């Protein structure tokens, strides 16, 4: 994912100004809160790991994670 993001950022005129948008499928809150489904935590960890890798490449764009 980091390779793909880095490649795509290069296609913009001002790559440092591009916000990186991560989109994940939503799950009912009860799955996370009551059933303990790890999906939300796993998605957040995945995004964090991708952004950490990008930072090692001197890419520190703003980013967000949204659920559909």
N, CA, C and O atoms as CSV, one atom per row, in Angstrom:
chain,resi,resn,atom,element,x,y,z
A,1,UNK,N,N,0.826,-1.194,0.000
A,1,UNK,CA,C,0.000,0.000,0.000
A,1,UNK,C,C,0.866,1.252,0.000
A,1,UNK,O,O,0.560,2.229,-0.683
A,2,UNK,N,N,1.941,1.216,0.766
A,2,UNK,CA,C,2.820,2.392,0.809
A,2,UNK,C,C,3.415,2.685,-0.557
A,2,UNK,O,O,3.522,3.845,-0.954
A,3,UNK,N,N,3.800,1.646,-1.275
A,3,UNK,CA,C,4.346,1.833,-2.619
A,3,UNK,C,C,3.310,2.465,-3.541
A,3,UNK,O,O,3.625,3.381,-4.300
A,4,UNK,N,N,2.073,1.974,-3.474
A,4,UNK,CA,C,1.006,2.495,-4.320
A,4,UNK,C,C,0.719,3.960,-3.989
A,4,UNK,O,O,0.582,4.788,-4.890
A,5,UNK,N,N,0.628,4.275,-2.711
A,5,UNK,CA,C,0.355,5.657,-2.304
A,5,UNK,C,C,1.481,6.576,-2.754
A,5,UNK,O,O,1.236,7.656,-3.293
A,6,UNK,N,N,2.707,6.145,-2.532
A,6,UNK,CA,C,3.849,6.964,-2.950
A,6,UNK,C,C,3.813,7.218,-4.457
A,6,UNK,O,O,4.041,8.342,-4.904
A,7,UNK,N,N,3.532,6.194,-5.224
A,7,UNK,CA,C,3.464,6.325,-6.682
A,7,UNK,C,C,2.357,7.299,-7.087
A,7,UNK,O,O,2.573,8.172,-7.927
A,8,UNK,N,N,1.185,7.150,-6.498
A,8,UNK,CA,C,0.056,8.008,-6.866
A,8,UNK,C,C,0.281,9.459,-6.461
A,8,UNK,O,O,-0.131,10.368,-7.181
A,9,UNK,N,N,0.915,9.688,-5.339
A,9,UNK,CA,C,1.189,11.059,-4.912
A,9,UNK,C,C,2.042,11.795,-5.933
A,9,UNK,O,O,1.888,13.001,-6.123
A,10,UNK,N,N,2.931,11.080,-6.584
A,10,UNK,CA,C,3.811,11.697,-7.574
A,10,UNK,C,C,3.056,12.233,-8.785
A,10,UNK,O,O,3.598,13.035,-9.546
A,11,UNK,N,N,1.813,11.799,-8.970
A,11,UNK,CA,C,1.035,12.251,-10.134
A,11,UNK,C,C,0.383,13.616,-9.901
A,11,UNK,O,O,-0.179,14.188,-10.835
A,12,UNK,N,N,0.445,14.143,-8.692
A,12,UNK,CA,C,-0.148,15.440,-8.379
A,12,UNK,C,C,0.871,16.560,-8.537
A,12,UNK,O,O,2.071,16.361,-8.347
A,13,UNK,N,N,0.373,17.740,-8.888
A,13,UNK,CA,C,1.251,18.905,-9.018
A,13,UNK,C,C,1.884,19.282,-7.683
A,13,UNK,O,O,3.047,19.682,-7.633
A,14,UNK,N,N,1.117,19.154,-6.603
A,14,UNK,CA,C,1.594,19.495,-5.258
A,14,UNK,C,C,1.362,18.312,-4.328
A,14,UNK,O,O,0.454,18.351,-3.498
A,15,UNK,N,N,2.167,17.264,-4.451
A,15,UNK,CA,C,1.914,16.023,-3.705
A,15,UNK,C,C,1.893,16.183,-2.192
A,15,UNK,O,O,1.204,15.424,-1.509
A,16,UNK,N,N,2.624,17.144,-1.652
A,16,UNK,CA,C,2.659,17.315,-0.199
A,16,UNK,C,C,1.350,17.885,0.350
A,16,UNK,O,O,1.097,17.817,1.552
A,17,UNK,N,N,0.523,18.443,-0.528
A,17,UNK,CA,C,-0.746,19.035,-0.105
A,17,UNK,C,C,-1.921,18.070,-0.214
A,17,UNK,O,O,-3.036,18.408,0.184
A,18,UNK,N,N,-1.689,16.894,-0.741
A,18,UNK,CA,C,-2.763,15.910,-0.943
A,18,UNK,C,C,-3.074,15.203,0.370
A,18,UNK,O,O,-2.176,14.726,1.063
A,19,UNK,N,N,-4.369,15.145,0.700
A,19,UNK,CA,C,-4.784,14.375,1.872
A,19,UNK,C,C,-4.971,12.923,1.444
A,19,UNK,O,O,-5.603,12.641,0.426
A,20,UNK,N,N,-4.422,12.022,2.221
A,20,UNK,CA,C,-4.570,10.583,1.950
A,20,UNK,C,C,-5.843,10.119,2.648
A,20,UNK,O,O,-6.006,10.300,3.855
A,21,UNK,N,N,-6.730,9.525,1.885
A,21,UNK,CA,C,-8.048,9.123,2.381
A,21,UNK,C,C,-8.142,7.603,2.385
A,21,UNK,O,O,-8.104,6.968,1.330
A,22,UNK,N,N,-8.263,7.033,3.553
A,22,UNK,CA,C,-8.460,5.592,3.698
A,22,UNK,C,C,-9.950,5.351,3.918
A,22,UNK,O,O,-10.581,6.042,4.717
A,23,UNK,N,N,-10.507,4.384,3.219
A,23,UNK,CA,C,-11.927,4.077,3.348
A,23,UNK,C,C,-12.082,2.605,3.704
A,23,UNK,O,O,-11.497,1.732,3.064
A,24,UNK,N,N,-12.877,2.347,4.731
A,24,UNK,CA,C,-13.103,0.964,5.184
A,24,UNK,C,C,-14.609,0.709,5.267
A,24,UNK,O,O,-15.404,1.636,5.424
A,25,UNK,N,N,-14.970,-0.532,5.163
A,25,UNK,CA,C,-16.379,-0.892,5.326
A,25,UNK,C,C,-16.773,-0.692,6.780
A,25,UNK,O,O,-16.015,-1.019,7.693
A,26,UNK,N,N,-17.951,-0.160,6.982
A,26,UNK,CA,C,-18.446,0.023,8.337
A,26,UNK,C,C,-19.033,-1.273,8.883
A,26,UNK,O,O,-19.454,-2.147,8.126
A,27,UNK,N,N,-19.053,-1.378,10.167
A,27,UNK,CA,C,-19.717,-2.494,10.844
A,27,UNK,C,C,-20.627,-1.895,11.914
A,27,UNK,O,O,-20.352,-0.805,12.416
A,28,UNK,N,N,-21.682,-2.579,12.261
A,28,UNK,CA,C,-22.561,-2.045,13.303
A,28,UNK,C,C,-21.788,-1.809,14.597
A,28,UNK,O,O,-20.972,-2.642,14.990
A,29,UNK,N,N,-22.037,-0.683,15.261
A,29,UNK,CA,C,-21.328,-0.385,16.519
A,29,UNK,C,C,-21.418,-1.513,17.540
A,29,UNK,O,O,-20.470,-1.743,18.291
A,30,UNK,N,N,-22.538,-2.211,17.574
A,30,UNK,CA,C,-22.698,-3.302,18.543
A,30,UNK,C,C,-21.666,-4.407,18.312
A,30,UNK,O,O,-21.236,-5.060,19.263
A,31,UNK,N,N,-21.265,-4.623,17.058
A,31,UNK,CA,C,-20.246,-5.636,16.784
A,31,UNK,C,C,-18.947,-5.299,17.506
A,31,UNK,O,O,-18.284,-6.169,18.071
A,32,UNK,N,N,-18.599,-4.009,17.473
A,32,UNK,CA,C,-17.345,-3.562,18.075
A,32,UNK,C,C,-17.494,-3.432,19.591
A,32,UNK,O,O,-16.681,-3.950,20.355
A,33,UNK,N,N,-18.542,-2.735,20.006
A,33,UNK,CA,C,-18.712,-2.407,21.421
A,33,UNK,C,C,-19.153,-3.590,22.274
A,33,UNK,O,O,-18.642,-3.789,23.376
A,34,UNK,N,N,-20.106,-4.381,21.765
A,34,UNK,CA,C,-20.655,-5.461,22.576
A,34,UNK,C,C,-20.013,-6.819,22.280
A,34,UNK,O,O,-19.760,-7.605,23.193
A,35,UNK,N,N,-19.754,-7.086,21.011
A,35,UNK,CA,C,-19.218,-8.393,20.630
A,35,UNK,C,C,-17.695,-8.424,20.610
A,35,UNK,O,O,-17.087,-9.493,20.534
A,36,UNK,N,N,-17.084,-7.243,20.677
A,36,UNK,CA,C,-15.621,-7.194,20.709
A,36,UNK,C,C,-14.945,-7.446,19.379
A,36,UNK,O,O,-13.785,-7.857,19.341
A,37,UNK,N,N,-15.655,-7.206,18.281
A,37,UNK,CA,C,-15.080,-7.403,16.952
A,37,UNK,C,C,-13.835,-6.518,16.809
A,37,UNK,O,O,-13.910,-5.318,17.074
A,38,UNK,N,N,-12.697,-7.083,16.397
A,38,UNK,CA,C,-11.447,-6.311,16.331
A,38,UNK,C,C,-11.279,-5.488,15.057
A,38,UNK,O,O,-10.254,-4.828,14.886
A,39,UNK,N,N,-12.264,-5.514,14.162
A,39,UNK,CA,C,-12.125,-4.891,12.849
A,39,UNK,C,C,-11.688,-3.427,12.928
A,39,UNK,O,O,-10.740,-3.031,12.249
A,40,UNK,N,N,-12.364,-2.625,13.742
A,40,UNK,CA,C,-12.044,-1.198,13.833
A,40,UNK,C,C,-10.603,-0.993,14.295
A,40,UNK,O,O,-9.868,-0.198,13.708
A,41,UNK,N,N,-10.204,-1.700,15.332
A,41,UNK,CA,C,-8.837,-1.579,15.837
A,41,UNK,C,C,-7.823,-2.044,14.796
A,41,UNK,O,O,-6.756,-1.447,14.647
A,42,UNK,N,N,-8.163,-3.114,14.077
A,42,UNK,CA,C,-7.260,-3.623,13.043
A,42,UNK,C,C,-7.108,-2.622,11.899
A,42,UNK,O,O,-6.009,-2.441,11.375
A,43,UNK,N,N,-8.206,-1.972,11.511
A,43,UNK,CA,C,-8.125,-0.970,10.443
A,43,UNK,C,C,-7.276,0.217,10.877
A,43,UNK,O,O,-6.457,0.717,10.106
A,44,UNK,N,N,-7.472,0.667,12.114
A,44,UNK,CA,C,-6.690,1.791,12.609
A,44,UNK,C,C,-5.210,1.441,12.686
A,44,UNK,O,O,-4.356,2.266,12.364
A,45,UNK,N,N,-4.911,0.230,13.108
A,45,UNK,CA,C,-3.510,-0.206,13.172
A,45,UNK,C,C,-2.907,-0.291,11.772
A,45,UNK,O,O,-1.756,0.091,11.564
A,46,UNK,N,N,-3.679,-0.786,10.825
A,46,UNK,CA,C,-3.204,-0.899,9.446
A,46,UNK,C,C,-2.859,0.482,8.880
A,46,UNK,O,O,-1.805,0.664,8.271
A,47,UNK,N,N,-3.750,1.445,9.086
A,47,UNK,CA,C,-3.501,2.812,8.610
A,47,UNK,C,C,-2.260,3.382,9.294
A,47,UNK,O,O,-1.419,4.002,8.643
A,48,UNK,N,N,-2.147,3.176,10.586
A,48,UNK,CA,C,-0.965,3.666,11.314
A,48,UNK,C,C,0.319,3.069,10.755
A,48,UNK,O,O,1.310,3.781,10.591
A,49,UNK,N,N,0.315,1.789,10.464
A,49,UNK,CA,C,1.507,1.132,9.925
A,49,UNK,C,C,1.861,1.665,8.536
A,49,UNK,O,O,3.033,1.877,8.226
A,50,UNK,N,N,0.853,1.878,7.716
A,50,UNK,CA,C,1.102,2.439,6.381
A,50,UNK,C,C,1.701,3.840,6.509
A,50,UNK,O,O,2.677,4.174,5.837
A,51,UNK,N,N,1.104,4.651,7.379
A,51,UNK,CA,C,1.607,6.017,7.534
A,51,UNK,C,C,3.008,6.034,8.143
A,51,UNK,O,O,3.821,6.888,7.789
A,52,UNK,N,N,3.299,5.116,9.043
A,52,UNK,CA,C,4.652,5.018,9.597
A,52,UNK,C,C,5.656,4.688,8.502
A,52,UNK,O,O,6.747,5.256,8.458
A,53,UNK,N,N,5.286,3.778,7.627
A,53,UNK,CA,C,6.176,3.430,6.512
A,53,UNK,C,C,6.377,4.638,5.592
A,53,UNK,O,O,7.496,4.908,5.156
A,54,UNK,N,N,5.312,5.349,5.304
A,54,UNK,CA,C,5.445,6.529,4.453
A,54,UNK,C,C,6.343,7.577,5.098
A,54,UNK,O,O,7.121,8.236,4.408
A,55,UNK,N,N,6.242,7.733,6.397
A,55,UNK,CA,C,7.097,8.704,7.092
A,55,UNK,C,C,8.571,8.342,6.966
A,55,UNK,O,O,9.418,9.234,6.909
A,56,UNK,N,N,8.895,7.044,6.920
A,56,UNK,CA,C,10.297,6.655,6.711
A,56,UNK,C,C,10.778,7.067,5.323
A,56,UNK,O,O,11.979,7.159,5.068
A,57,UNK,N,N,9.816,7.315,4.429
A,57,UNK,CA,C,10.126,7.757,3.066
A,57,UNK,C,C,9.990,9.275,2.929
A,57,UNK,O,O,9.982,9.806,1.818
A,58,UNK,N,N,9.884,9.956,4.049
A,58,UNK,CA,C,9.754,11.418,4.079
A,58,UNK,C,C,8.420,11.895,3.495
A,58,UNK,O,O,8.337,12.989,2.937
A,59,UNK,N,N,7.385,11.073,3.627
A,59,UNK,CA,C,6.041,11.437,3.189
A,59,UNK,C,C,5.195,11.587,4.448
A,59,UNK,O,O,4.956,10.619,5.171
A,60,UNK,N,N,4.750,12.809,4.697
A,60,UNK,CA,C,4.008,13.056,5.937
A,60,UNK,C,C,2.704,13.804,5.673
A,60,UNK,O,O,2.344,14.725,6.405
A,61,UNK,N,N,2.017,13.403,4.636
A,61,UNK,CA,C,0.738,14.039,4.287
A,61,UNK,C,C,-0.293,13.842,5.385
A,61,UNK,O,O,-0.231,12.899,6.174
A,62,UNK,N,N,-1.245,14.772,5.405
A,62,UNK,CA,C,-2.396,14.594,6.278
A,62,UNK,C,C,-3.166,13.371,5.770
A,62,UNK,O,O,-3.120,13.041,4.585
A,63,UNK,N,N,-3.874,12.707,6.691
A,63,UNK,CA,C,-4.652,11.531,6.287
A,63,UNK,C,C,-5.882,11.413,7.163
A,63,UNK,O,O,-5.969,12.009,8.237
A,64,UNK,N,N,-6.829,10.627,6.675
A,64,UNK,CA,C,-8.029,10.329,7.456
A,64,UNK,C,C,-8.493,8.907,7.131
A,64,UNK,O,O,-8.215,8.372,6.057
A,65,UNK,N,N,-9.193,8.324,8.070
A,65,UNK,CA,C,-9.800,7.008,7.885
A,65,UNK,C,C,-11.300,7.191,8.046
A,65,UNK,O,O,-11.756,7.704,9.067
A,66,UNK,N,N,-12.059,6.782,7.065
A,66,UNK,CA,C,-13.512,6.886,7.107
A,66,UNK,C,C,-14.122,5.501,6.924
A,66,UNK,O,O,-13.545,4.628,6.277
A,67,UNK,N,N,-15.283,5.328,7.499
A,67,UNK,CA,C,-16.016,4.066,7.376
A,67,UNK,C,C,-17.264,4.303,6.549
A,67,UNK,O,O,-17.973,5.288,6.752
A,68,UNK,N,N,-17.537,3.389,5.606
A,68,UNK,CA,C,-18.709,3.499,4.739
A,68,UNK,C,C,-19.911,2.898,5.423
A,68,UNK,O,O,-21.004,2.891,4.857
